[in-house]
Amino acid sequence: MSESRTLPAPAVTAVQHALHAIPMNATVGVRITDVGVGWATGECPDTAAYRNHLGTIHAGAQFLLAEAVSGAAFAGAFAVQLAQAVPLIEKLETHYVGRAVGSITARAEIELASIAVAHATYAADGKARLIVKVTVQDAENKDVMRAVARWYLRSMASLRAN
């Protein structure tokens, strides 16, 4: 990652703690491993309780990891604004492309140019949207899922105005 996409360590820790505190993430073992400005990585262990009828990682665990890393990437893009705003996922479109063998990892990324546009929109309107692309890989480093998440950020001030 380029220097311009690096977050200060306290911001990385804050995003990780927020996502690790979500009960469902903790239950399944979803962890955010790193966060930057508009990107994030994460992992989910291969646990017998979260395998499907084929003995591979259940699609629900893959979905949960994709949602979490997309949220971390979104939070990284809006780290400065988050104290006064509410982020919400609007949609997560998934495409399962292979069976997940072993533990899974994911990487989420937002196009850098779209972050600048979203920041300007948020500054003007108190709300913004971003698209986050996610790839989930298994322990054999094969892509097993691709996803596109649509995230929305709204300032708390704009929420009170309505």
C-alpha positions in Angstrom: 0.0 0.0 0.0 1.2 3.5 -0.7 2.0 5.9 2.2 -1.2 7.9 1.3 -3.4 4.9 2.1 -1.9 4.2 5.6 -3.9 5.0 8.7 -2.4 6.0 12.1 -2.1 3.0 14.4 -4.8 4.3 16.8 -7.3 4.5 14.0 -6.5 1.0 12.8 -7.0 -0.3 16.4 -10.3 1.6 16.8 -11.7 0.1 13.6 -10.5 -3.4 14.6 -12.0 -3.1 18.1 -15.4 -1.8 16.7 -15.7 -4.8 14.3 -14.4 -7.4 16.7 -17.0 -6.2 19.3 -19.9 -7.2 17.0 -21.2 -10.4 18.6 -21.7 -12.3 15.3 -18.1 -11.6 14.2 -16.8 -12.7 17.6 -18.9 -15.9 17.5 -17.6 -17.0 14.1 -14.1 -15.8 14.7 -13.9 -13.0 12.1 -10.9 -10.8 12.7 -9.8 -7.7 10.9 -6.0 -8.0 10.4 -5.2 -4.6 8.9 -6.9 -1.4 7.8 -5.9 1.5 5.7 -7.5 4.4 3.9 -10.1 2.6 1.8 -8.8 -1.0 2.2 -8.8 -3.7 4.8 -7.8 -7.4 5.3 -9.3 -10.0 7.5 -9.5 -13.7 8.3 -11.9 -16.4 9.6 -10.7 -19.7 10.9 -11.8 -23.1 9.7 -14.0 -24.3 12.5 -16.1 -27.5 12.3 -19.2 -25.7 13.6 -19.1 -23.3 10.6 -18.6 -25.9 7.8 -21.3 -26.9 5.3 -22.6 -30.3 4.2 -19.5 -30.6 1.9 -17.1 -30.1 4.8 -15.9 -26.7 3.5 -16.4 -23.2 5.0 -20.1 -22.3 5.0 -21.2 -19.5 2.7 -22.5 -17.6 5.7 -19.1 -17.4 7.3 -17.7 -16.2 3.9 -20.4 -13.6 3.7 -19.8 -12.4 7.3 -16.0 -12.0 6.6 -16.8 -10.1 3.3 -19.2 -7.8 5.1 -16.7 -7.1 8.0 -13.7 -6.3 5.8 -15.8 -4.1 3.5 -17.0 -2.2 6.6 -13.4 -1.9 7.8 -12.3 -0.5 4.4 -15.2 1.9 4.5 -14.4 3.0 8.1 -10.8 3.5 7.0 -11.9 5.8 4.2 -14.0 7.9 6.6 -11.9 7.5 9.8 -11.9 11.2 10.5 -15.7 11.6 10.1 -16.8 8.5 12.0 -17.1 10.1 15.4 -19.9 12.3 14.0 -21.5 9.9 11.6 -23.4 6.6 11.2 -22.1 4.0 8.6 -24.6 1.5 7.2 -24.3 -1.2 4.6 -27.0 -1.0 2.0 -26.2 -4.0 -0.1 -23.7 -6.8 -0.4 -23.7 -8.7 -3.7 -21.9 -12.0 -3.6 -20.6 -14.4 -6.1 -19.3 -17.8 -4.8 -16.7 -19.0 -7.2 -15.2 -22.1 -5.4 -15.3 -24.2 -2.4 -13.5 -22.8 0.6 -10.9 -25.3 1.9 -9.4 -24.4 5.3 -9.3 -21.0 6.9 -10.3 -18.0 4.8 -8.9 -14.5 4.3 -10.4 -11.5 2.6 -9.2 -8.2 1.1 -11.5 -5.2 0.5 -10.6 -2.2 -1.5 -12.2 1.1 -2.5 -11.1 3.0 -5.6 -8.9 5.9 -4.4 -10.5 8.5 -6.7 -14.0 7.6 -5.4 -12.9 8.3 -1.8 -12.0 11.9 -2.7 -15.4 12.4 -4.4 -17.2 10.8 -1.4 -15.4 13.1 1.0 -16.5 16.2 -1.0 -20.1 14.9 -1.1 -20.1 14.3 2.6 -18.7 17.7 3.3 -21.4 19.3 1.2 -24.4 17.1 2.0 -23.6 15.3 5.3 -23.9 12.0 3.5 -22.0 9.9 1.0 -21.8 6.4 -0.5 -18.9 4.2 -1.6 -18.6 0.9 -3.4 -16.2 -1.6 -1.8 -14.9 -4.6 -3.8 -14.0 -7.8 -1.8 -12.2 -11.0 -2.6 -12.3 -13.9 -0.2 -9.6 -16.6 -0.6 -9.2 -20.0 1.1 -6.1 -21.6 2.7 -4.9 -22.7 -0.8 -5.0 -19.0 -1.9 -7.8 -19.6 -4.4 -10.5 -17.1 -4.8 -13.7 -18.6 -3.3 -16.0 -15.5 -3.3 -16.1 -12.1 -4.9 -18.4 -9.4 -3.5 -19.4 -5.8 -4.0 -20.6 -3.9 -1.0 -22.4 -0.6 -1.1 -21.9 1.5 2.1 -23.6 4.7 3.1 -22.4 7.3 5.6 -24.7 9.9 7.2 -23.8 12.6 9.6 -25.5 12.6 13.0 -26.5 16.2 12.4 -28.4 15.3 9.2 -30.1 12.5 11.1 -31.3 15.0 13.7 -32.5 17.4 11.0 -35.0 14.9 9.7 
